[in-house]
Structure formats: C-alpha cells, structure tokens
Amino acid sequence: MKSPAIYIALASILSLCLTGCPDSSSSKPTPDTTTTKPDAPPPSSPAGDNDNNDTEPDDPVVNNDPPAPSQPAPDTPVKAGKKITEIIITHAEDKPLADYITFGHVFKPGEISANETVLLKNAKGNLIRTQVDKKATHSDGSLRHAIISAKVNLHSSQETFSLFKGTGANPGSPITRTQLQQYNFDLTLLLDVEGTAYQLKLADVITNGTLEKQWLAGGIANEFIFSSPIKNSQGQPHPHLHARFYLRTYGSNNEKAKVSVVVENTYAYQPNPRNYTYNVTLTSQGKTLLQQNAVEHYHHARWKRDVILKGNDPLHIVFNKNYLINTKAFPLYDPSIQVDESTANNYYQNYQKNSQLMNIGTVTAYMPTTGGRADIGPLPGWTASYLISQDKRLKNVTLGNASQAGSWSIHYRNKQTGQVVRIDKKPYAGLKGTPHDFKNPETGKSEAFPNCSSCKIPYKPDSAHQPSLAYLPYTLTGDYYYLEELQFWVTYNLLNTNPWYRRKGKGIFRNLQIRGEAWSLRTLGQAAYITPDHQRSLKSYFKQVLDSNLSYLEDMYINKTDSDRKDNEALIDNFAVRTGTNPLAYDNQTGLAPWMDDLHTWSLGFLNELGFTKAKNILDIRAKFSVERMLNPGFCWIFASNYSLKVRDNLGNKQFKTYRSFAEAFSKTTSIDLAKLPCNSKGMFDYYNQKNQKTLKLGEMVGYATSTEGFPSHLQIALAVVADSNYPNAMQAWETFVNRTMKPNYNIRPQLALVPRSQYTQTDDVIDTQGSSYHPETPSQTLVVNPVNLPPSKDDTNDDDNNNGDDVIIIEDPDDQVEAAFHNPGLNTAQTTNFSKDKSEPKTVSSDKLTNKVTAITEIVNNMKPGQWYYVNTHNTLADVFPKKTHDSWGNTGPTAVLSAWSGGAIGNGQLLLWGGGRYSYGGNEVYSLDLTTLQWHQLTEPSLYYRDTQGNCVNPNNQPVDNCLTMDQAPTSAHSYDAVQYLPNLGKFWMGPGTLYGRGKATSQQQSYFFDPQSRQWAQQQTIPLPGKLSSAYDKQTGYILVANGKKMIAYDPVTNQIKHKSPTGPDFGGASPSGFATDRRLFIQLLDSQVSYYDLSNMNWNNSSSKLPKVKAAPLYIIQNGKRERFQLGQGQLREEPTSLRHYGIDYDTVNRVFVLWNGSSNTITLDPETWTLTEHQPALTGNIPSQYNHRGKRKDRGIFGRWRYVPEWSSFIGYNDQNQGLWLYQLPYQTYNTAAIQK
C-alpha cells in the first residue's frame, strides 16, 4: 500500500515538528416618545423555536435529491480583457508544488459587468482553469464579491498570478450529494457531555443530515453546508448542542477535501439554555486530530475547527492591498506604513496562547473595558496589520480571532429557519428590558429569550468597544462560517438594546453610547454590503435596517423632523454632534466626548464609501464638528482632540443653556483667551502646562499625541473621511492636522492610521513587494489528516486567448441551484478500513553499502513503504563541519561527543539541530544543523571561550575555582543534553535545557535553560529549571508549555512568558537520563527506565487554574509477547533479538497514526510500546540490506543514547533518525496496516 503521507510541503511539515466615559447602556430605559407603549399583563411563556411567527429561510430546504446539473454550455472562446490586479501565491518550500486554492475577492463598481467574469493567468501569462462563484453585485449589476477556485502549479516558492476580466466559459459540472456519499469520508466527532457519550460521523451526516445549501458548485470546487443533531447511543439528540459541517471537495474525483467542523449551542428559543462541559475528540483514519477535555461550551456560543481530509495546506495567498482598499470595501490606510516585526510576532504569540476551544484569541475578554487598545478601530489592529502587510502570522491571528469569535455568547439562531434571529420577525426580542418590554401585543406572546441565570461566562461583549471580527476574513476567504459570524454580530447589536429604544423592528441605533452607534453602523453596513445576493431575504433585511438608520439620521440632521431632536436642537444645529444616551456626561452634564463623535463621523464616511449614498448628505453636515475644531478662528486646533468639550452651561434645576459658537465652547473648556494667547504659541502652552500640570511641547495636540490610540488618532479617522466631503475647507482641516509635528508610530498599531482617498490612493494593478516578507513558513492552523501531493495540472501549456471550453468555469451563486436535502436510509455509506498487509514487493536497494546519490527527502517519502528503512544521503556529513583544529575545550573525545556523549537534538524550522558534549567528553558548545531541504550540514556557531586560570583550569570571572566551566559570552556551557532539546513552533526557536555540564559535571538544584534562535544564531538565557539531575522533556502543542522532568518530579514551563506554571509533588526517584515521549492525544508523558516506565497522566490536569499541581510520577512494568504469551519484560533475558544495555539508551517518540510509542537505539530493529497495555513489540525491517547499524566502522557499539535524534514527523507518518557523524539520515514508517488494529479501530 502507499505511504499515508505523499508528496508534502516540507517546510510546512517541519514547522510542526519543528478611552473611557460613563457607560449608561444598562440604565433603565425611557420609552420612545414616537410610539405608544401599551399597558399589558405579564407576558406568557416565551415562544419556542417552532413558533409559527417565524418565516421560512431565504431558500427552503426540502428532502429531495438536488436537481441534476444542467449540461455545460457549448464551448465559446475565452477572451481575456483588461487586467484587474495581481495576487501572489507563496509557500515555504524551494521546489515545485501543485495545489488547489480558493479565495474571496472584492471588485470595484462597474469593473466586471454582469456578463463578464474573472480570469486567472499564471506567472507565464497563460490562462489557467478557474471557477468563479459569484456572490454579491453592485447596484449596477457589476460583480462586487466572488469566490475564486483554481488548481495552480508553482515552480518556485513565490509566484505572481494576474486577475483579468473576460468572457466565454464552460460552466463545468458540479458534483451532487449522491456523488459525495461515494467518497466515504472518515471523520468522527465524539463528545463526552457530563458522562454521556455523543457521536457524529461525517459519512452519516452526508447521508442523513440536512443539506442546507451548496455553497460552491462547479468543476473545480464544490462545498456543501450540512447541519445535524448530535445524538447519544440511544439515538436521542442533545437538546442544545448541534453540529454543522462545511464540506468542500476539489476536482471531479475528490483530489482534495476539506471540512469545517462546527459545534453550536446557539438555539435562540430552546428552553433551559445553559453552559455544557464536555470532552471532545475529533478523529480520522485512526488519527486523533483534536482532543480537549473539560471544554465549557457557553450558552449561545459555538466553535470551529478546519480539517483537511485529503491533501495539504502549504500555500499562502498574498493579496494586492492597494486594490482591495481601492474597491472601498476597506478603509484607506496610510500607504507609508510598514508593519513592525514585533507587532506581527507579538500578535501571533499572544494568539497562540489563547486559541483553544472556547478561547477568544487576542480580543479583550471584558469588552466594556475603558481605554485604547488594538480591538478598537475601523478594523482591529491585528486585521489592519494583516491587510497592510499580508504577513501569514497576522493572517493566522485575523482568521483565528474570527473563528474564536464563536466563543462569545452572542449567537442567536432560529432553530426552524436555521438563520439568525431577525427583529423584523421578532420585533420585541431583545437582551435588555423588562418582561413587559418583550411581549408582542399582536400575538400576546413574549419574544424574550429563555433566561440563563446560572450561566457564568468569562467574557462580556458589548457594542461600544466591539472589534470588527469577521468581515475581512469572510471577504478574503469566502468561508461560510465567517459570513454567518458577521451576521451573528449584527444581530447581537440589534438585540443588545431595549426593543422600544430601537423602535422595535426598525432597528434604530439610538439611546446608545455614541461609539456603540458607530461600531454598530459599521458592522451592519459590512453585512448589508457583503451578504450574498442569493440570500435574498436576509440581504434585503440588513439593507432595510441600515436604510432605516440612515433615514433616522436624515430626519435628525437634514429634515429636522425626528422627535429625538427635542431638547437637543440647539446642540445639533450649532455643533452638528451626534446625541445618544447621556452624551453630556462630563463637567456636571455640560460636556461631551469629541473622540466618540469622531468615531460616529467615520462610520458615516465608511457607509458612503460602501455605496450607501444616503450617508453622504448626513456626512456633509456632521463634518462640521470635526472641521471647525481644526479651523474655526475661535477654536485652537491643538485642543481639537480634548477628552471632553463643554457645549452648554448648567443653570440648575435641570435647565441648560447651549453655547452658540465653537469659540464659546473653546473658551469655556480651556479658559484660554486666544486674543492674548494665540493658538500654538509658546505663551499658550506655558499657560496650559502650568494650569494643568502638563508638559506639552509646541505643536503637540492634547490627548496623547504620540499614542496610536490617543484622541488625535480618533480625530484622524474622522478627518480622513470628511476631507473628501462637501463641507467647506474640509481638506484644509486635514492638511492642518497632518502637518502637526508630533505623531504616533503607526507601524506599531495602524488601526487608526486612515488618510483621505483623494490624496493618498495608490495604483493597484501590480503588487508592490519591495521589502515584504510574508512568512509563509508559519504553520497552518488547519488540522491535516494525511498530506498528499497533488499531480500538476496541465494548464502551463495553454496559449493566451486561444483556449476554448475548459479554461474558466463561471458559476452563479449555487444557492439558487441546489437548496435540497437527499434522504436515502437504504444507501450504506459506512466506511470500512482494510488492514490487510501490502504484499507488493519493494524496489531493490543496495545491500552492500550506502549510495552516494543525494535524493530529496520528499521524493523518498513519496515512495516509502511501511516497515522498511530508507537512507537519506546528504551532500556532506556532520564530521565534515566539525572544527578542523583542536581547541582548549576539546575534552577526551572532541566534537564526536555531540553524538556519543548522551546528547540529543530536535527537528524544527526545516532543520535537524544537534547540541551536546559536556562533562569530560567535549567542551565545545557549538550548534550543528542539517538543512532538510538542501541536505547540507552547517556549524551555526563557534565554540565559546571559558574563564580559565593560567594553568587552564576553569574558574569564575573572579578567578575562583568552579566545578562547571563558565562561558565568557554568556552562552550555555557544553553539556550532555540528554532529552532536553526541543523545538518551539510557537516561537520559532529551540529550547536547550540543563544537562551534565562541561567540567566536573556536577548538577545543581537550579540550572539555566536557553533559547537558540536559528535565524539570528543567537543564544538567550531563560528561566532556571528547579530540577537537579539529568532531564527529560517534551513540547506540549496543546498548552504551548515545555514539560520537563527528572527522575522524580515534573514542571510545566511556559516559554512565552518565561515562567514555571505548574509543578508536581516529589515522587520516588527513578533516576535521570531517561528518554521521554509525550502522547498529546492521550495526555501521557512517559520516561524509559531500565525494564519499566515511569509516567505522568495529565488527562485530568486543569491548566487554567494556576494553583493546579501536576500529578505525581508513577511507574508501570513492561510486558512482551513471547511464544504467543504475554510476560514481564526484564533486561538480560533474551526477550529482544537485539538486546539493549538499557532502555534508557533509546530514542522514543509517539506515532500519532498508530497511537503507540516507537523506540530506536540506532540498530535495524524498532520497538513499539502500546500505552494501553504497556506491551513491547519488536519489529524487524522488511529488508535486511540497506539498514542502520548500532556499530561503528571499528565494530564498536554506539550505545550512549539516541534521545531527541529519533523524531516522529506526523505529516509523513514516519520517523527520522540520526546516529552516525559519517552518514546521512534514516527514515522509517511503522507497518501500521498490520499493527495495533484494535487501537486504530477504537
């Protein structure tokens, strides 16, 4: 049989081994004076989810097989027209690669007419086969948003593809649900909900679940949206938890497949809502993809994990940010910004620590928290940084935060229609108010949601500090989950107020904080803009609610007819400010917050740019408040960014007098007489600083001028949109602002760095890549079952404009093609697994000596057969790069001790890294690396010098004798590294733990650990490890911690915060120098002893409780099958063909396919250790020729430890081993088809 991992993207794989104000939003509501609120008795019971008051979804689901796709249209010549823009496709391998891509893209109004489409050309200028799923159109019928799919051939690690407009296409043939069933997808979702097991198989969902829609349909990509209850063993569905699967296949015969698994607790009106705690496991093909215990699933929340069932995820798409911004779908950021490296790295690291199920990524958990932060802006800081830089790390954070946005308890889904709750259908629904407020007088029923009084949620959402989480992710990926996430947040904002305040079904954002109105309008506008046209009813609903809000503002500022003008007319007409809940909350109810008003002004400009033209005339009036603060002769622009501005006098008795001019407002706020102290003069600043105990400099605006979240930055986003308005001298106001002397460094956080389009718009047909680093080596967030290389497509030979028929597939939104469910219980689609042994003969290899030919690892992996050793020759050897001359730290054996003196290594960052020596063996602390792409060995660092006296003995800097030698450059002292070298994929660095140090090798109770950065080749001291002795370690990708143990105790060390997080009690001492393995899915850490194992069972560990202790170490005997009988394993009894001196001399790692540990001591045989039964099984290789040997060229046994030089590469389902400085590498794949069948089936 073929290897389960074929033709992978190497580097992607190895990286895996490898401001505030009083908030009155919760205050008691005052009824809307424009509506009569009836008196009524207490409401009846809440309406259920099957309430007939709800309407059918946009496209009703029926239980019929989807209609057969229409036959392809006759071939018509494909003609490419004007070039639109470019994208770049990049990856981390410096070799050819083929894969499918799907991405979302927005287009300018009028650019691609209704009868045109998008064509894709490769780097050679040839058209390639492209599928275009049209989703949204502009008012003129031209294409606004589409999802584009293609199969691409990449001849280098970064290639540019061009998007053209064009005509002529063959529609292609989408697959049907019946075809989908034949693919026999193997994916199982297991939930242990408070002691009750629930299970859901993808194959069953395809057969029996509800097909809600076909999201993509064509000859290249097809995506099906399924929903299903989650049932227990008795077939009873869980009352609240339910699942959704977004299954995408590529090619006519399932060349690649991806599924998004979504578990929801979102039904709006289901009785007795609550949080649920469960253990979750996601498995496929015997491999545990996801396992997380004690997940607390909050009410009205959901989570998502993406799984590639077939194929890989190596590619990173780089968009032309200038084009995206010029469509006006996104704000225009200052083109000069270069996102700081520390910004990308910090966001990425912080996200990694908060990315488990029901985490919220980098979003602030308590949204009402006051003060500036990255969350707050037109787009949040991480999203703006990604849009500007196209850095894959920031892409992961942006998409990750959008996925984790499901963790917030804001998701209200109508169980009957499957859509979000709509206030035009539930006009009295809401999250704030009294029971009486929620009763519908027409039906006599309450539209209140069932109460969840006992639910404790660690997150607090609100509208006033809400980041834009899902809009850009959906726009640029086309992922349906992100579309619904955007729609859920709009729904929350509409519900997050008293229904009478919002004027019930109209959904007016009023009686809110001004910033709450601003961000709610933004998010509503995003949904109305990007929701697909074929979600007809829902799109019309969002557009109608937005139009109602704009009509309301028209009546406030233009028509002057709305009742909300009462008591605020002078304030609105004199200053054009926005009034909402308690806007005058400062200085004894006489002042308002200009910076909040600036946010609202920006939102109007954004809506206008999106094409909602009603906003334009409102903006022309609202611009007054921003412009006059900059230019009015009675107002000094230095104070345009003041935290608060007085606009009236309090006369007492709830009587107020509104100021008539900006000059009066300025004078009353600052007490500055501009006639005596001119604006921006030294005298003005001296007066202001002395009075307010400030230290402002000449030209410095108040309100934190150099802060990226300061009040001048808030003003900037308003001035950026009003500069192009019709308000007089608006551009002059911008120019005054932009010419100020003290500004923020927006390279750090660019979320408020907006500029006017008329002044800063960039050309957009070509991507500017100068100085860009997109970091494609960043690991994918997608779970990959079995990476498979795809065969190249044949489009490279196509001639431009001369292809007919199959080059382009144009698909109108498939929502109007397939909105059906197919139900055929008689069709058996249960997947069977064949565990029969592959009897095909392997290719002949040399049995005499190792070949000198150098073959790429990927080529070898592509042809591997289980149970057989494969030798990987390298261009040079480790011995070739050893120091050529002896030095004063040569020791007894020299640099060969890097292998022979109880030392290990790790794989990561595309390389095998070795570090060791120590004690009397060798004092050189240099680092060696084998580049696994080029197969070249390198010495990365030079040996450090040690402090020595005149006789050459090691001393400290004060010339005092020491047991262990100390380096002069603060690098680590050479040591037996044992099993204490690990790669940290979340940091891109290697961790070196303490060991037996060069010198006398004496252990201490506190020993220093280090980071080694393979890029800069620099060492950095880290946390001391409070464990004496010879250490074992493992990186836990679930927590991001390094688990470190000696013979009797374990600690959990967080390398990101450089802190010891948890410790175990001290147990019996089993001795050190033990190789260790960690089974992430089992949460089991083991150490090999002489004839037994010690272990730590971490399955019940509460990592979120800082006071939780790790479990005490335990020991277990080992067993082995002899003559068909299971008996105790004991060294020296001849129970193994290759009898070891001790199991402590092995390398050990965990095979995630077979779910067993595999041991290797450098010889030809391997040993599996089944942790279910603690049983050893010895495996001989399929061939006896080209195999590793435990003996060196002198016939001496190499028996001083393998440790971390035996590593499992999950995406290869294979091990990589290294044990001889004069040879290359060894690859080995366990014969899983004959081993541990019961465990795989289980």
Secondary structure by P-SEA (a helix, b strand, c coil): ccccccccaaaaaaaaccccccccccccccccccbbbbbbccccccccccccccccccccccccccccccccccccbbbbcccccbbbbbccccbbbbbcccbbbbbccccccccbbbbbbcccccccbbbbbcccccccccccbbbbbbbbbbcccbbbbbbbbbccccccccccaaaaaacbbbbbbbbbcccbbbbbbaaaaaccccccccccccccbbbbbbbbbbbccccccccccccccccccccccccbbbbbbbbbcccccccbbbbbbbbbbbbccccccccccccccccccbbbbbbcccccccbbbbcaaaaaaaacccccccccccccaaaaaaaaaaaaacccccccccccccccccccccccccccaaaaaaaacccaaaaaaaaaaaaaccccccccccccccccccccccccccccccccccccccccccccccccccccccccccccccccccaaaaaacccaaaaaaaaaaaaaaaaccccccccccccccccccaaaaaaaaaaaaaaaccccccaaaaaaaaaaaaaaaaaaaaaaccccccccccccaaaaaaccccccccccccccccbbbaaaaaaaaaaaaaaaaaccccaaaaaaaaaaaaaaacccccccccccccccccccccccccbbbbbccaaaaaaaaccccccccccccaaaaaaaaaaaccccccccccccccccccaaaaaaaaaaaaccccccaaaaaaaaaaaccccccccccccccccccccccccccccccccccccccccccccccbbbbbcccccccccccccccccbbbbccccccccbbbbbcccccbbbbbccccccccccccccccccbbbbaaaaaacccccbbbbbbcccccccccccccccccccccccccccccccccccccccccccccccccccbbbbbbcccccccccccccccccccccccccccccccccbbbbcccccccccccccccccccccbbbbcccccccccccccbbbbbcccccccbbbbcccccccccbbbbbcccccbbbbbcccbbbbbccccccccccccccccccccbbbbbcccccbbbbbcccbbbbbbcccccccccccccccbbbbbbbbbcccbbbbbbcccccccccccccccbbbbbcccccbbbbbccccbbbbbcccccbbbbbbcccccccccccccccccccccccccccccccccbbbbbccccbbbbbbbccccccccccccc
